[in-house]
Amino acid sequence: MFGFIKKSLNKTAEAIKSVAPKKKITFTKDEIEDILLEADVEYDLVEIIMEQTYQEKITREILRSKLLATLAYTEYKEPEYTAPFVELIVGVNGAGKTTTISKLAQRYKNEGKKVMLGAGDTFRAAAIEQLTLWAKRLDIPIISSKQGHDPSAVAYDTIDSAKSKGYDHVIIDTAGRLHTQTNLANELKKINRICDKAHSGAPHRTLLIIDGTQGNSAINQAKAFNEMVGIDGIIITKLDGTAKGGSIFSIAYALELPILYVGTGEQPDDLTPFDKYEFVDGLLDAIFIDEEA
Ligand SMILES: Nc1nc2c(ncn2[C@@H]2O[C@H](COP(=O)(O)OP(=O)(O)OP(=O)(O)O)[C@@H](O)[C@H]2O)c(=O)[nH]1
């Protein structure tokens, strides 16, 4: 697994190169500020980091501890639960929900677990079709209904079926957009209630999918979902396709939520557990040279 996160930071490293073409042992505060902004760390967070840095010459170790501190909330603790473990996947359309659900399912399947999907984005026919296609490809059962049907019913049926057949995991897709934000909030809340009715304690976690190419502009969107439904963790998709890798710091910091995985490509296996040390060191490798080198 090691190396995937660093590799997916290639575009972010290129962006850093545009403001800091030569790797060095130390940088001035101004230089570090430019580098962080170029990597799409949000301005406010860059200011916070800089205000707390008293040294004039910034070394790798100094920046490392500052960046790791912004990811202090990234530890995730799995709750106690009785199988099946039910996950609700939320996020705006196009964030990569479908692909990420498939990647999660593939991951659990690789671990020898039995996974069932629920096509809960009944707002778009294409969402149901796409998830069904993935389910076929991965040879995983899926519960779906026609477009326009109540997604809570899909969630209930999926959990019910998974329970009676002894499945380990249930992953339920949800709509990313309805006619109004209030409708979406109500729908997500109802799905939550019905999940609990189908299986006490469910959903055991609600994951927000964020499109990494949106960078910091995803923060408000994430806050809105968190208010609507309560998020337990984040998955950032398309890290490999963005120069905005630094936005991970501002997203985690602003939401005080753990980042569980990052998407590092388009294939079912391209989902990597987020390791904050690998992520920070991958970024620092693009900035600093080793003192020994
Ligand atoms: N390079 C790369 N592409 C990704 C990643 N995750 C998703 N994609 C691509 O992003 C596009 C949109 O993802 P989908 O899962 O289809 O998302 P969607 O169906 O448009 O929208 P939702 O399912 O509603 O989020 C697809 O072309 C995916 O292959 C990733 O981690 N890396």
PDBQT file of the ligand as one rigid body, heavy atoms in Angstrom, charges set to zero:
ROOT
HETATM    1  N1  LIG A 301      -8.654   9.963 -11.157  1.00  0.00    +0.000 N 
HETATM    2  C1  LIG A 301      -9.669   9.660 -10.348  1.00  0.00    +0.000 A 
HETATM    3  N2  LIG A 301     -10.918   9.677 -10.824  1.00  0.00    +0.000 NA
HETATM    4  C2  LIG A 301     -11.934   9.366  -9.983  1.00  0.00    +0.000 A 
HETATM    5  C3  LIG A 301     -11.713   9.047  -8.626  1.00  0.00    +0.000 A 
HETATM    6  N3  LIG A 301     -12.922   8.813  -8.052  1.00  0.00    +0.000 NA
HETATM    7  C4  LIG A 301     -13.858   8.982  -9.018  1.00  0.00    +0.000 A 
HETATM    8  N4  LIG A 301     -13.260   9.317 -10.196  1.00  0.00    +0.000 N 
HETATM    9  C5  LIG A 301     -13.898   9.614 -11.475  1.00  0.00    +0.000 C 
HETATM   10  O1  LIG A 301     -14.777  10.705 -11.329  1.00  0.00    +0.000 OA
HETATM   11  C6  LIG A 301     -15.889  10.572 -12.194  1.00  0.00    +0.000 C 
HETATM   12  C7  LIG A 301     -17.167  10.762 -11.406  1.00  0.00    +0.000 C 
HETATM   13  O2  LIG A 301     -17.296   9.725 -10.463  1.00  0.00    +0.000 OA
HETATM   14  P1  LIG A 301     -18.660   8.952 -10.256  1.00  0.00    +0.000 P 
HETATM   15  O3  LIG A 301     -18.447   7.989  -9.167  1.00  0.00    +0.000 OA
HETATM   16  O4  LIG A 301     -19.145   8.447 -11.539  1.00  0.00    +0.000 OA
HETATM   17  O5  LIG A 301     -19.538  10.094  -9.740  1.00  0.00    +0.000 OA
HETATM   18  P2  LIG A 301     -20.908  10.517 -10.351  1.00  0.00    +0.000 P 
HETATM   19  O6  LIG A 301     -21.708   9.301 -10.692  1.00  0.00    +0.000 OA
HETATM   20  O7  LIG A 301     -20.645  11.513 -11.422  1.00  0.00    +0.000 OA
HETATM   21  O8  LIG A 301     -21.564  11.271  -9.216  1.00  0.00    +0.000 OA
HETATM   22  P3  LIG A 301     -21.953  10.703  -7.829  1.00  0.00    +0.000 P 
HETATM   23  O9  LIG A 301     -21.940   9.209  -7.885  1.00  0.00    +0.000 OA
HETATM   24  O10 LIG A 301     -23.312  11.279  -7.604  1.00  0.00    +0.000 OA
HETATM   25  O11 LIG A 301     -20.928  11.302  -6.930  1.00  0.00    +0.000 OA
HETATM   26  C8  LIG A 301     -15.751   9.208 -12.854  1.00  0.00    +0.000 C 
HETATM   27  O12 LIG A 301     -15.207   9.392 -14.134  1.00  0.00    +0.000 OA
HETATM   28  C9  LIG A 301     -14.763   8.477 -11.960  1.00  0.00    +0.000 C 
HETATM   29  O13 LIG A 301     -14.014   7.525 -12.654  1.00  0.00    +0.000 OA
HETATM   30  C10 LIG A 301     -10.355   9.052  -8.141  1.00  0.00    +0.000 A 
HETATM   31  O14 LIG A 301     -10.046   8.815  -6.971  1.00  0.00    +0.000 OA
HETATM   32  N5  LIG A 301      -9.394   9.363  -9.049  1.00  0.00    +0.000 N 
ENDROOT
TORSDOF 0
